[in-house]
Amino acid sequence: MLIAPCLAFDRLGTAGPIRSWGGKTCNGGYAAIKRGECDPPPVNATSFPERRSQERIERAKQLISLIRLEQAILELDAAIADDPANTAALLLRGRLRIPGKSGEAMNDVELALRINPADSNALATRAYLFFDKDEQVALQHVNKALEIDPANVDALWIRSLILARIGSLNEAEESLSSALTLEPDNPRNLLFRAQIRMRMGKASEAGNDATALLAVRPTRDAFQIRAIVRAMSGNYAGALDDLNAILAKPEDQPPMLPAGPGFVDLYVQRAIALTRTGKPAEAKRDLESIVRFGGVRAVLQMQVYLRSHGFPDVKLDGARSDQLDDALQACFINDACGRGISIPG
């Protein structure tokens, strides 16, 4: 299992969805957190309402770091009751409601903008909430947010999401590069720029982003991107190292169960790397994993691919066979064939 180290950057961010959850530990562990034993002390009820409202925001942030989200919302409700004009409380409550309660989130954002129409973070959050409804309207909102505050890192990320959706990859990359100039170790922006650069055919640059991301947060996506880039450059040993960081090693029995879409394709990628590094027996074990986890659908996808890439005699029956294994190993050795075979999640 990959464990992220303690990170120095802002976990909450300022606009759009919360960047990442948790971050605060408790001596009693998860059970103690769930019982509320690690909650911060209550706010002084005798403070002036405006001051109390600000103190409640800080307490809510501590609760968020414990992933006590319902309690954080209640604290923000109280902060807004103390000071209905506290836009920071409104915006944070709205952001906590993304993605499950987008209507309520929009209500909070609109209230904040009525109080302060020039709030860059509220405008950027509104853009994010419009993202799936109308990309052009969303782009107008986020551009306005950046006119007000060009250094708004979360707004730059939201702008890159919108631009990537409409196919403006160069502009999306530029927005992410601007954001990374401001926050060089931001994992979300490093990952998204790596993904954008892969789509643009900038494999080497994407690999650099993945390596930078692995230095701050070793995640499956970063290892997979770098594995692909290394394989593309012929560094199959390096690709194998990255894939082994995600998957159980092929000699381990039984192999690790997939934990989400795309894991079957990771076994395909590793089977290729194993074949190219002279380890056919281990590659066969990964083929067994592909069949076990991917089922008939995965086998049929491989058979269809092989039939159209130089192996017309392969049967289309969804069953593993010696013929299929031989054809796959021959495909894995061939650059043109092996580079394109995959099992999407």
C-alpha positions as CSV (number, residue, x, y, z in Angstrom):
1,M,0.0,0.0,0.0
2,L,1.3,3.5,-0.9
3,I,1.3,5.9,2.0
4,A,1.6,9.7,1.4
5,P,4.1,11.5,3.6
6,C,3.2,14.5,5.6
7,L,2.9,17.4,3.1
8,A,3.8,21.0,3.5
9,F,1.4,22.5,1.1
10,D,-2.1,23.7,2.0
11,R,-4.4,20.7,2.2
12,L,-7.6,22.7,2.0
13,G,-6.8,25.1,-0.7
14,T,-9.0,28.2,-1.3
15,A,-11.4,27.4,-4.1
16,G,-13.3,24.5,-5.6
17,P,-13.3,21.1,-3.9
18,I,-11.1,20.5,-0.9
19,R,-7.6,19.6,-2.1
20,S,-7.1,16.6,0.2
21,W,-8.6,15.2,3.3
22,G,-7.1,14.4,6.7
23,G,-3.6,15.1,7.8
24,K,-4.1,15.2,11.6
25,T,-3.3,12.2,13.7
26,C,-4.7,11.1,17.0
27,N,-3.0,9.0,19.7
28,G,-6.2,6.9,20.1
29,G,-6.4,6.1,16.3
30,Y,-9.5,6.1,14.1
31,A,-11.8,4.9,16.8
32,A,-10.9,7.8,19.1
33,I,-11.3,10.2,16.2
34,K,-14.8,8.8,15.5
35,R,-15.8,9.2,19.1
36,G,-14.7,12.8,19.1
37,E,-11.9,12.4,21.6
38,C,-9.5,14.3,19.4
39,D,-11.8,17.2,18.5
40,P,-10.4,20.6,19.2
41,P,-11.8,22.5,22.3
42,P,-15.1,24.4,21.8
43,V,-15.0,28.0,20.9
44,N,-15.4,30.6,23.7
45,A,-19.1,31.3,23.7
46,T,-18.6,34.7,25.4
47,S,-16.4,36.2,22.6
48,F,-17.9,38.9,20.3
49,P,-19.9,37.4,17.5
50,E,-17.5,38.4,14.7
51,R,-14.5,37.1,16.5
52,R,-16.3,33.9,17.5
53,S,-17.3,33.4,13.9
54,Q,-13.6,33.5,12.9
55,E,-12.6,31.1,15.7
56,R,-15.3,28.7,14.5
57,I,-13.8,28.7,11.0
58,E,-10.4,27.7,12.5
59,R,-12.0,25.0,14.6
60,A,-13.9,23.7,11.5
61,K,-10.5,23.5,9.7
62,Q,-9.1,21.3,12.5
63,L,-12.2,19.1,12.3
64,I,-11.7,18.7,8.6
65,S,-8.1,17.6,9.2
66,L,-9.6,14.8,11.4
67,I,-12.1,14.1,8.6
68,R,-14.9,15.0,11.0
69,L,-16.9,16.6,8.2
70,E,-20.4,16.6,9.7
71,Q,-19.0,18.3,12.8
72,A,-17.1,20.8,10.6
73,I,-20.3,21.7,8.8
74,L,-22.1,22.3,12.1
75,E,-19.3,24.5,13.3
76,L,-19.6,26.6,10.1
77,D,-23.3,26.8,10.5
78,A,-22.7,28.3,13.9
79,A,-20.0,30.6,12.4
80,I,-22.5,31.9,9.8
81,A,-25.2,32.3,12.5
82,D,-22.7,34.4,14.5
83,D,-21.8,36.5,11.5
84,P,-24.0,36.1,8.4
85,A,-21.6,38.3,6.4
86,N,-18.6,36.0,7.0
87,T,-17.9,35.1,3.4
88,A,-15.0,32.8,4.4
89,A,-17.4,30.6,6.5
90,L,-19.9,30.6,3.6
91,L,-17.3,29.6,1.0
92,L,-15.7,26.9,3.2
93,R,-19.1,25.4,3.9
94,G,-20.0,25.5,0.2
95,R,-16.7,23.8,-0.7
96,L,-17.3,21.0,1.9
97,R,-20.6,20.3,0.1
98,I,-18.8,19.5,-3.2
99,P,-19.5,17.1,-4.9
100,G,-22.5,15.5,-3.1
101,K,-24.6,18.6,-2.5
102,S,-23.7,20.9,-5.4
103,G,-27.0,22.8,-5.1
104,E,-26.4,23.7,-1.5
105,A,-22.8,24.5,-2.4
106,M,-23.9,26.9,-5.1
107,N,-26.3,28.6,-2.7
108,D,-23.4,29.3,-0.3
109,V,-21.2,30.6,-3.1
110,E,-23.9,32.9,-4.4
111,L,-24.5,34.3,-0.9
112,A,-20.7,34.9,-0.6
113,L,-20.7,36.7,-4.0
114,R,-23.7,38.9,-3.0
115,I,-21.7,40.1,0.0
116,N,-18.4,40.4,-2.0
117,P,-18.8,40.2,-5.8
118,A,-15.0,40.5,-6.3
119,D,-14.2,37.4,-4.2
120,S,-11.7,35.5,-6.5
121,N,-12.1,32.2,-4.6
122,A,-15.9,32.4,-4.7
123,L,-15.9,33.1,-8.4
124,A,-13.5,30.2,-9.0
125,T,-15.7,27.9,-7.0
126,R,-18.7,29.0,-9.0
127,A,-16.8,28.2,-12.1
128,Y,-16.1,24.7,-10.8
129,L,-19.8,24.2,-10.0
130,F,-20.7,25.3,-13.6
131,F,-18.0,22.9,-15.0
132,D,-20.4,20.1,-15.9
133,K,-23.2,22.4,-17.0
134,D,-21.7,25.0,-19.3
135,E,-17.9,25.1,-19.9
136,Q,-18.0,28.5,-21.5
137,V,-19.9,30.1,-18.6
138,A,-17.5,28.3,-16.2
139,L,-14.5,29.7,-18.2
140,Q,-15.9,33.3,-17.9
141,H,-16.2,32.9,-14.2
142,V,-12.7,31.5,-13.6
143,N,-11.2,34.1,-16.0
144,K,-12.8,36.9,-13.9
145,A,-11.4,35.2,-10.7
146,L,-7.9,35.3,-12.2
147,E,-8.3,38.9,-13.3
148,I,-8.9,39.8,-9.7
149,D,-6.1,37.5,-8.4
150,P,-3.7,36.1,-11.0
151,A,-1.9,34.1,-8.2
152,N,-5.0,32.1,-7.3
153,V,-3.5,28.6,-7.6
154,D,-6.9,26.8,-7.3
155,A,-8.4,29.0,-9.9
156,L,-5.6,28.2,-12.3
157,W,-6.2,24.5,-11.7
158,I,-10.0,24.9,-12.3
159,R,-9.2,26.9,-15.5
160,S,-7.0,24.0,-16.7
161,L,-9.8,21.5,-16.1
162,I,-12.2,23.5,-18.2
163,L,-9.6,24.1,-21.0
164,A,-8.7,20.4,-21.1
165,R,-12.4,19.5,-21.3
166,I,-12.9,21.8,-24.4
167,G,-9.6,20.5,-26.0
168,S,-7.4,23.6,-25.4
169,L,-4.5,21.5,-24.1
170,N,-1.8,24.1,-24.7
171,E,-3.7,26.7,-22.6
172,A,-4.4,24.1,-20.0
173,E,-0.8,23.2,-19.7
174,E,0.1,26.9,-19.4
175,S,-2.4,27.4,-16.5
176,L,-0.9,24.4,-14.7
177,S,2.6,25.7,-15.3
178,S,1.6,29.1,-13.8
179,A,0.1,27.3,-10.8
180,L,3.3,25.2,-10.3
181,T,5.5,28.3,-10.4
182,L,3.5,29.5,-7.4
183,E,3.3,26.1,-5.7
184,P,6.0,23.8,-7.2
185,D,5.1,20.8,-5.0
186,N,1.3,20.8,-5.5
187,P,0.5,17.1,-6.1
188,R,-2.8,17.8,-7.9
189,N,-1.3,20.2,-10.4
190,L,1.8,18.0,-11.0
191,L,-0.5,15.0,-11.7
192,F,-2.8,16.8,-14.0
193,R,0.0,18.5,-15.9
194,A,1.6,15.0,-16.4
195,Q,-1.7,13.7,-17.7
196,I,-2.2,16.7,-20.0
197,R,1.4,16.3,-21.3
198,M,0.8,12.6,-22.0
199,R,-2.2,13.6,-24.1
200,M,-0.1,16.2,-25.9
201,G,2.6,13.6,-26.7
202,K,5.1,15.3,-24.4
203,A,6.1,12.0,-22.7
204,S,9.5,13.1,-21.4
205,E,8.0,16.2,-19.7
206,A,5.1,14.1,-18.3
207,G,7.7,11.7,-16.8
208,N,9.5,14.6,-15.2
209,D,6.2,15.7,-13.6
210,A,5.5,12.1,-12.4
211,T,9.0,11.9,-10.8
212,A,8.4,15.3,-9.1
213,L,5.1,14.1,-7.8
214,L,6.6,10.8,-6.5
215,A,8.9,12.9,-4.4
216,V,6.0,14.4,-2.5
217,R,3.2,11.8,-2.9
218,P,3.9,8.3,-4.1
219,T,0.6,7.4,-5.9
220,R,-0.5,4.8,-8.3
221,D,-1.1,7.4,-11.1
222,A,2.4,8.8,-10.8
223,F,4.0,5.4,-10.9
224,Q,1.9,4.4,-13.8
225,I,2.7,7.5,-15.9
226,R,6.4,7.1,-15.3
227,A,6.2,3.4,-16.1
228,I,4.6,4.2,-19.4
229,V,7.2,6.9,-20.2
230,R,10.1,4.6,-19.2
231,A,8.7,1.8,-21.4
232,M,8.3,4.2,-24.3
233,S,12.0,5.1,-24.1
234,G,13.0,1.4,-23.8
235,N,13.7,1.5,-20.1
236,Y,11.7,-1.6,-19.3
237,A,13.7,-2.3,-16.1
238,G,12.7,1.1,-14.8
239,A,9.1,0.6,-15.9
240,L,9.1,-2.7,-14.0
241,D,10.3,-1.0,-10.8
242,D,7.5,1.4,-11.0
243,L,4.8,-1.2,-11.7
244,N,6.2,-3.4,-8.9
245,A,5.6,-0.4,-6.6
246,I,1.9,-0.6,-7.4
247,L,1.3,-4.3,-7.8
248,A,2.2,-7.3,-5.8
249,K,5.4,-8.8,-7.2
250,P,4.7,-11.5,-9.8
251,E,6.3,-14.3,-7.7
252,D,3.9,-13.5,-4.9
253,Q,0.9,-15.9,-4.8
254,P,-1.9,-15.0,-4.9
255,P,-1.4,-11.6,-6.5
256,M,-2.9,-8.5,-5.0
257,L,-6.5,-8.0,-5.9
258,P,-7.2,-4.9,-8.1
259,A,-8.4,-1.9,-6.2
260,G,-10.2,0.0,-8.9
261,P,-10.6,0.5,-12.6
262,G,-7.4,0.3,-14.7
263,F,-5.7,-2.3,-12.5
264,V,-6.0,-5.1,-15.1
265,D,-4.2,-2.9,-17.6
266,L,-1.4,-2.5,-15.1
267,Y,-0.9,-6.2,-15.2
268,V,-0.8,-6.0,-19.0
269,Q,1.9,-3.3,-18.8
270,R,3.9,-5.3,-16.4
271,A,3.6,-8.5,-18.4
272,I,5.1,-6.5,-21.3
273,A,8.0,-5.2,-19.1
274,L,8.7,-8.7,-17.8
275,T,8.8,-10.1,-21.3
276,R,11.1,-7.4,-22.5
277,T,13.4,-7.9,-19.5
278,G,13.8,-11.6,-20.1
279,K,11.3,-12.9,-17.5
280,P,8.7,-14.9,-19.5
281,A,7.7,-17.1,-16.6
282,E,6.8,-14.1,-14.4
283,A,5.0,-12.6,-17.4
284,K,2.8,-15.7,-17.6
285,R,1.9,-15.3,-14.0
286,D,0.6,-11.8,-14.8
287,L,-1.4,-13.2,-17.7
288,E,-3.0,-15.5,-15.1
289,S,-3.9,-12.4,-13.1
290,I,-5.3,-10.6,-16.2
291,V,-7.6,-13.6,-16.8
292,R,-8.5,-13.9,-13.1
293,F,-9.4,-10.2,-12.6
294,G,-10.4,-9.2,-16.1
295,G,-12.5,-12.3,-17.0
296,V,-13.8,-13.1,-20.4
297,R,-14.1,-9.4,-21.4
298,A,-10.3,-8.9,-20.9
299,V,-9.4,-12.0,-22.8
300,L,-11.7,-11.0,-25.7
301,Q,-10.2,-7.5,-25.8
302,M,-6.7,-9.0,-26.1
303,Q,-7.9,-11.5,-28.8
304,V,-9.5,-8.8,-30.9
305,Y,-6.4,-6.6,-30.6
306,L,-4.1,-9.5,-31.6
307,R,-6.4,-10.4,-34.6
308,S,-6.0,-6.9,-36.0
309,H,-2.2,-6.6,-35.2
310,G,-0.6,-9.5,-37.1
311,F,-2.2,-12.5,-35.4
312,P,-5.2,-13.4,-37.6
313,D,-5.5,-17.0,-36.4
314,V,-6.1,-16.1,-32.7
315,K,-9.5,-17.5,-31.7
316,L,-12.2,-15.1,-30.5
317,D,-13.6,-17.2,-27.7
318,G,-12.7,-15.3,-24.5
319,A,-10.6,-18.3,-23.2
320,R,-7.0,-18.4,-22.4
321,S,-4.9,-20.9,-24.3
322,D,-1.3,-21.8,-25.2
323,Q,-2.0,-20.1,-28.6
324,L,-3.1,-16.9,-26.9
325,D,-0.1,-16.9,-24.5
326,D,2.3,-17.4,-27.4
327,A,0.7,-14.7,-29.5
328,L,0.8,-12.3,-26.5
329,Q,4.4,-12.9,-25.8
330,A,5.2,-12.3,-29.4
331,C,3.2,-9.1,-29.3
332,F,4.9,-8.0,-26.2
333,I,8.3,-8.3,-27.8
334,N,7.2,-6.3,-30.8
335,D,7.3,-2.5,-30.3
336,A,4.5,-1.7,-32.7
337,C,2.2,-4.4,-31.3
338,G,3.0,-4.2,-27.6
339,R,2.8,-0.4,-27.4
340,G,-0.9,-0.4,-28.1
341,I,-2.3,-3.3,-26.2
342,S,-4.3,-2.4,-23.1
343,I,-7.3,-3.4,-21.0
344,P,-9.2,-0.2,-20.1
345,G,-10.9,0.0,-16.7
